[in-house]
Amino acid sequence: MLASNFLIIFLITFFLSIIFTALVKQAASRLDIIDKPNLERKIHKIGTPLLGGISIFLSFFIALYFVREKILAGNLEYSHWLGFFIGALILVIGGFLDDKYNLKSKYQIIFPILAIVSVLAGGVGIEKITNPFGGFIYLGFFSSVLIALWLMGMMYTTKLLDGIDGLVTGVTAIGGFIIFLFTMTTKYYQPDIGLAALILAAACLGFLIFNWHPAKIFLGEGGSLLLGFILGVLAIISGGKIAIALLIMGIPIMDVIWTIIRRIKDKKNPFKFADKKHLHFRLLDLGLSQKKTVLIYYGFSAIFGLSALFLQSRGKLIVLGALAAIMLGVVVWFNYLEKRRT
């Protein structure tokens, strides 16, 4: 495809996202699906419409449908994309029900599980992964287990990260751009996956116009899960490039891991209980604005994600180790500050 064709598809998706977001915002207001302020766990001051994930879902998959010939020209079958679509649709429906009726956590988990089952039923799998010390590791039966764990982890990372305006949407857009660049390189050339990743970035940027602080609409439950799901699936179908997504989402993923450990240590259910101790909330407590906090996350995602373009498997492993060390240092530092404050 010519560069101009990519640009045209990007712009069409971008404007589709803007139009759908404006329409969904009005619909959410009329249906009274509003996220009302809550001092214990939320920082916005006024009621804000939810359901924003629907606009990203519509613009992303409508754009994919119109370029379906190019999307199906690669190694992926129709069933792979169908399983992907049905899984995303399940998340959007579940998100709508949760935003409307505030479902209990034991019901919320049903929709991500069904979305994963849909992807697996569509035939998506990982035959092998690169061994950083040479050769490959063939997964066999463990392919489905790895995919399930990976997608669940990505979905709950973006779900728990969705705490301040524009954070999840922008990080996902960066992820889409980096996967696009990666799949356009000569060594890993996959124009079908690259096109899908570019469409994801465009859909997120169109929504970000409304979601940037002060946000006029939120992703909602379905939207926050949907972005992690799409990014996670693209990482798999681009040839099992999970390391790239790990680098893009490294800080958020480690923040989620630390959050789960901390809540279990405090004898609280990590998926039922909510608090303001995520890294992004702690940065706000230090006096940073929402915009500056979001830009810090964008910077980490872009720098570490782009580094994957120039690293081999062992190099990516080293950078992941550096990310873990950075996050460990941040955790120790904030614990020290909290003890001093106490």
Phi, psi and omega per residue, in radians:
M1 nan 2.506 3.072
L2 -1.292 2.689 3.126
A3 -1.028 -0.627 -3.137
S4 -1.113 -0.604 3.104
N5 -1.152 -0.729 3.074
F6 -1.053 -0.738 -3.126
L7 -1.123 -0.735 3.139
I8 -1.096 -0.808 3.125
I9 -1.090 -0.713 3.108
F10 -1.040 -0.847 -3.084
L11 -1.167 -0.699 3.107
I12 -1.059 -0.807 3.132
T13 -1.118 -0.730 3.141
F14 -0.997 -0.847 -3.118
F15 -1.279 -0.571 3.026
L16 -1.033 -0.761 -3.129
S17 -1.096 -0.715 3.116
I18 -1.076 -0.817 -3.115
I19 -1.103 -0.845 -3.121
F20 -1.120 -0.653 -3.138
T21 -1.121 -0.745 3.111
A22 -1.074 -0.729 -3.138
L23 -1.201 -0.746 -3.138
V24 -1.143 -0.659 3.103
K25 -1.028 -0.785 3.106
Q26 -1.130 -0.768 -3.121
A27 -1.102 -0.743 -3.141
A28 -1.109 -0.656 3.121
S29 -1.167 -0.724 -3.136
R30 -1.190 -0.609 3.126
L31 -1.463 -0.014 -3.124
D32 1.028 0.675 3.032
I33 -1.681 1.439 -2.984
I34 -2.114 2.402 3.047
D35 -1.549 1.885 -3.073
K36 -1.544 2.579 -3.097
P37 -1.000 2.505 3.118
N38 -2.512 1.922 -3.016
L39 -1.100 -0.452 -3.078
E40 -1.267 -0.554 -3.020
R41 -2.451 -0.025 -3.104
K42 -2.271 2.669 -3.024
I43 -2.019 -0.125 3.130
H44 -1.331 2.665 -2.993
K45 -1.699 -0.404 -3.103
I46 -2.211 2.770 3.097
G47 -1.078 2.350 -3.049
T48 -2.266 2.309 3.139
P49 -1.018 2.559 3.074
L50 -1.813 -2.806 3.074
L51 1.290 0.217 -3.107
G52 -1.030 -0.473 3.135
G53 -1.053 -0.474 3.133
I54 -1.091 -0.691 -3.125
S55 -1.156 -0.678 3.102
I56 -1.186 -0.741 3.107
F57 -1.004 -0.864 -3.095
L58 -1.123 -0.853 -3.099
S59 -1.152 -0.658 -3.118
F60 -1.154 -0.905 -3.039
F61 -1.374 -0.507 3.040
I62 -1.149 -0.752 3.094
A63 -1.097 -0.730 3.095
L64 -1.053 -0.683 -3.123
Y65 -1.113 -0.701 -3.099
F66 -1.282 -0.310 3.077
V67 -1.970 0.470 -3.017
R68 -1.047 -0.555 3.129
E69 -1.112 -0.692 3.117
K70 -1.282 -0.627 3.141
I71 -1.177 -0.619 -3.108
L72 -1.548 0.025 -3.125
A73 -1.399 -0.196 -3.130
G74 -1.546 -2.685 -3.073
N75 -1.466 -0.206 -3.079
L76 -1.441 2.532 3.135
E77 -1.588 2.901 3.088
Y78 -1.008 -0.671 -3.101
S79 -1.115 -0.577 3.117
H80 -1.103 -0.839 -3.131
W81 -1.192 -0.608 3.125
L82 -1.150 -0.778 3.087
G83 -1.061 -0.679 3.089
F84 -1.079 -0.836 -3.129
F85 -1.097 -0.829 -3.111
I86 -1.094 -0.705 3.095
G87 -1.052 -0.766 3.114
A88 -1.131 -0.687 3.124
L89 -1.099 -0.708 3.112
I90 -1.051 -0.734 3.138
L91 -1.140 -0.698 -3.140
V92 -1.163 -0.742 3.107
I93 -1.116 -0.811 3.112
G94 -1.078 -0.677 3.116
G95 -1.128 -0.696 3.093
F96 -1.067 -0.798 -3.132
L97 -1.112 -0.683 -3.126
D98 -1.227 -0.746 3.122
D99 -1.118 -0.574 -3.101
K100 -1.424 -0.748 -2.984
Y101 -2.011 0.010 3.095
N102 0.933 1.121 -3.077
L103 -1.100 2.671 3.042
K104 -1.247 2.726 -3.059
S105 -1.062 -0.549 -3.138
K106 -1.176 -0.398 3.050
Y107 -1.584 -0.552 3.141
Q108 -1.041 -0.670 -3.058
I109 -1.159 -0.357 -3.103
I110 -1.050 -0.723 -3.017
F111 -1.233 -0.774 3.028
P112 -1.054 -0.650 3.120
I113 -1.115 -0.791 3.126
L114 -1.114 -0.630 3.119
A115 -1.108 -0.722 3.107
I116 -1.142 -0.763 3.113
V117 -1.031 -0.685 -3.137
S118 -1.109 -0.746 3.122
V119 -1.100 -0.794 -3.140
L120 -1.148 -0.690 3.121
A121 -1.142 -0.486 3.103
G122 -1.303 -0.139 3.071
G123 1.727 0.107 3.112
V124 -1.207 2.302 -3.135
G125 -2.689 2.941 3.069
I126 -2.121 1.933 -3.110
E127 -1.246 -0.756 -3.077
K128 -2.690 2.775 3.034
I129 -2.207 2.664 -3.115
T130 -1.261 2.304 3.030
N131 -1.471 2.072 -3.099
P132 -1.042 -0.286 -3.126
F133 -1.789 0.189 3.078
G134 2.078 2.422 3.107
G135 1.366 -2.769 -3.105
F136 -2.268 2.769 3.010
I137 -1.975 2.030 -3.135
Y138 -1.530 2.270 -2.953
L139 -1.583 -0.665 -3.104
G140 1.046 -2.204 -3.110
F141 -1.049 -0.570 -3.049
F142 -1.255 -0.104 3.086
S143 -1.007 -0.839 -3.117
S144 -1.132 -0.665 3.131
V145 -1.127 -0.787 -3.137
L146 -1.103 -0.758 3.130
I147 -1.085 -0.772 -3.131
A148 -1.079 -0.812 3.138
L149 -1.137 -0.727 -3.118
W150 -1.111 -0.859 -3.107
L151 -1.174 -0.691 3.097
M152 -1.105 -0.726 3.108
G153 -1.108 -0.745 3.135
M154 -1.159 -0.726 -3.132
M155 -1.115 -0.755 -3.107
Y156 -1.364 -0.347 3.017
T157 -1.182 -0.847 -3.139
T158 -1.235 -0.535 3.094
K159 -1.114 -0.847 -3.104
L160 -1.337 -0.380 3.110
L161 -1.330 -0.351 -3.037
D162 -1.335 1.257 -3.095
G163 -2.073 -0.383 3.107
I164 -2.318 2.771 -2.982
D165 -1.021 2.252 2.987
G166 1.357 -0.018 -3.017
L167 -1.209 -1.023 -3.095
V168 -1.129 -0.746 -3.095
T169 -1.067 -0.796 -3.109
G170 -1.201 -0.738 3.129
V171 -1.106 -0.692 3.109
T172 -1.154 -0.679 3.088
A173 -1.072 -0.748 3.089
I174 -1.070 -0.753 3.092
G175 -1.032 -0.739 3.106
G176 -1.078 -0.780 3.131
F177 -1.085 -0.733 -3.092
I178 -1.199 -0.722 3.073
I179 -1.107 -0.656 3.065
F180 -1.035 -0.868 -3.136
L181 -1.078 -0.728 -3.107
F182 -1.096 -0.771 -3.079
T183 -1.403 -0.058 3.042
M184 -1.664 -0.141 3.114
T185 -1.236 2.699 -3.087
T186 -1.059 -0.692 -3.065
K187 -1.199 -0.644 -3.049
Y188 -2.050 0.569 -2.980
Y189 -1.038 1.973 3.096
Q190 -2.485 1.378 -3.042
P191 -1.075 -0.470 3.121
D192 -1.164 -0.813 3.120
I193 -1.205 -0.677 3.120
G194 -1.052 -0.714 3.126
L195 -1.129 -0.762 3.114
A196 -1.087 -0.696 3.137
A197 -1.167 -0.679 3.114
L198 -1.150 -0.681 3.099
I199 -1.110 -0.696 3.082
L200 -1.056 -0.806 -3.141
A201 -1.053 -0.739 -3.140
A202 -1.135 -0.728 3.131
A203 -1.105 -0.685 3.134
C204 -1.201 -0.717 -3.114
L205 -1.178 -0.642 3.069
G206 -1.085 -0.727 3.101
F207 -1.215 -0.574 -3.076
L208 -1.099 -0.457 3.087
I209 -1.004 -0.638 3.129
F210 -1.583 -0.386 -3.017
N211 -1.678 -0.162 3.119
W212 -1.227 2.574 -3.063
H213 -1.088 2.322 -0.091
P214 -1.381 2.200 -3.031
A215 -1.154 2.424 3.082
K216 -1.753 -0.173 3.071
I217 -2.741 2.564 3.106
F218 -1.873 2.794 3.098
L219 -1.092 -0.655 -3.030
G220 1.391 3.031 -3.102
E221 -1.020 -0.845 -3.119
G222 -1.122 -0.688 -3.115
G223 -1.161 -0.750 -3.123
S224 -1.148 -0.655 3.058
L225 -1.244 -0.684 -3.071
L226 -1.049 -0.748 -3.073
L227 -1.157 -0.717 3.071
G228 -1.129 -0.648 3.128
F229 -1.120 -0.866 -3.114
I230 -1.102 -0.815 -3.134
L231 -1.084 -0.702 3.135
G232 -1.148 -0.728 3.131
V233 -1.182 -0.734 3.117
L234 -1.068 -0.642 3.101
A235 -1.120 -0.607 -3.141
I236 -1.302 -0.885 -3.032
I237 -1.323 -0.145 3.038
S238 -1.480 0.266 3.085
G239 1.806 0.505 3.116
G240 1.228 0.631 -3.126
K241 -1.459 0.990 -3.097
I242 -1.191 -0.567 -3.124
A243 -1.055 -0.611 3.139
I244 -1.146 -0.833 3.117
A245 -1.096 -0.621 3.101
L246 -1.098 -0.681 3.124
L247 -1.225 -0.696 3.124
I248 -1.115 -0.771 -3.053
M249 -1.775 0.304 -2.998
G250 -0.965 -0.944 -3.114
I251 -1.096 -0.842 3.083
P252 -1.025 -0.725 -3.137
I253 -1.089 -0.776 -3.136
M254 -1.195 -0.555 3.062
D255 -1.134 -0.701 3.114
V256 -1.141 -0.763 3.123
I257 -1.038 -0.790 3.129
W258 -1.117 -0.681 3.129
T259 -1.080 -0.771 3.136
I260 -1.100 -0.798 3.129
I261 -1.066 -0.779 -3.106
R262 -1.109 -0.734 -3.109
R263 -1.242 -0.658 3.074
I264 -1.122 -0.714 3.103
K265 -1.050 -0.645 3.117
D266 -1.481 0.140 3.116
K267 1.054 0.767 3.093
K268 -2.159 2.544 3.089
N269 -1.174 2.051 -3.054
P270 -1.134 -0.320 -3.095
F271 -1.813 -0.227 3.090
K272 -1.696 -0.639 -3.019
F273 -1.504 2.450 3.095
A274 -2.221 2.549 3.129
D275 -2.622 -3.044 3.133
K276 -1.976 0.684 -3.123
K277 -1.889 0.169 3.009
H278 -1.128 2.780 -3.106
L279 -0.995 -0.718 -3.092
H280 -1.153 -0.602 3.080
F281 -1.219 -0.644 3.127
R282 -1.155 -0.634 3.081
L283 -1.144 -0.653 3.064
L284 -1.113 -0.679 3.127
D285 -1.113 -0.468 3.113
L286 -1.317 -0.131 3.107
G287 1.892 -0.005 3.091
L288 -1.281 2.565 3.074
S289 -1.345 2.909 3.094
Q290 -1.043 -0.732 -3.103
K291 -1.111 -0.758 -3.139
K292 -1.160 -0.694 3.108
T293 -1.073 -0.786 3.131
V294 -1.097 -0.730 -3.125
L295 -1.148 -0.562 3.055
I296 -1.092 -0.791 3.096
Y297 -1.091 -0.760 3.114
Y298 -1.003 -0.760 -3.113
G299 -1.076 -0.814 3.112
F300 -1.063 -0.795 -3.113
S301 -1.096 -0.754 -3.109
A302 -1.196 -0.799 -3.087
I303 -1.138 -0.890 -3.099
F304 -1.250 -0.606 3.103
G305 -1.157 -0.791 3.138
L306 -1.153 -0.499 3.120
S307 -1.069 -0.486 -3.138
A308 -1.135 -0.416 3.136
L309 -1.182 -0.372 -3.024
F310 -2.024 0.090 -3.051
L311 -2.011 2.577 2.968
Q312 -1.502 3.139 -3.034
S313 -1.003 -0.763 -3.119
R314 -1.165 -0.652 3.102
G315 -1.113 -0.700 3.106
K316 -1.106 -0.652 3.127
L317 -1.113 -0.700 3.117
I318 -1.128 -0.764 3.136
V319 -1.139 -0.676 3.062
L320 -1.062 -0.681 3.072
G321 -1.103 -0.686 3.098
A322 -1.122 -0.699 3.085
L323 -1.064 -0.778 3.126
A324 -1.071 -0.696 3.132
A325 -1.143 -0.706 3.104
I326 -1.073 -0.809 -3.113
M327 -1.146 -0.669 3.107
L328 -1.096 -0.735 3.095
G329 -1.089 -0.700 3.115
V330 -1.111 -0.759 3.135
V331 -1.063 -0.828 3.139
V332 -1.061 -0.741 -3.108
W333 -1.122 -0.807 -3.126
F334 -1.182 -0.605 3.057
N335 -1.103 -0.689 3.099
Y336 -1.103 -0.782 3.129
L337 -1.104 -0.676 -3.121
E338 -1.158 -0.718 3.101
K339 -1.125 -0.694 3.096
R340 -1.106 -0.736 -3.128
R341 -1.125 -0.709 -3.139
T342 -1.143 nan nan
